[in-house]
Amino acid sequence: MTDDKKPNEQKNTISNSTIQGVVNLGNMRDVQITMGDLTQALPNATDDEKAQLAALVQQLEAALQALPADQQKDAEKIAKRSQELISEIDTEEIETEVIQNKATALQNAAKNIAGVMPIVGSIVASIFQIAKINIGG
């Protein structure tokens, strides 16, 4: 048999068609963190601090997208923890204890990838500094 086709392998050719829905492109990942309106969330922050925070979130997204495929779950966890922290800061009724817990969870998630992508920990620390979040450890 000269057919190079493996068992259970299927090849389909699609032409003159439109594909709708989700397309999985392998290692390509889209990790996004929505900032919300941090202008109101951080009323004492200067315009420069708010711009720095926005830049840090963009850097964090880029770093998470650059993680190897086997670190995808860690990237998703960090994005989720960042989003939770930002959402908590972006509320009218700020609860310091909840913010501290979310910040600690984010810091711990960043520590999990420190060996692969140490810059994430630095970015997270800078976000804490601008948002005036103090956590131990």
Beta strands, then each sheet from edge to edge (+ up, - down):
end
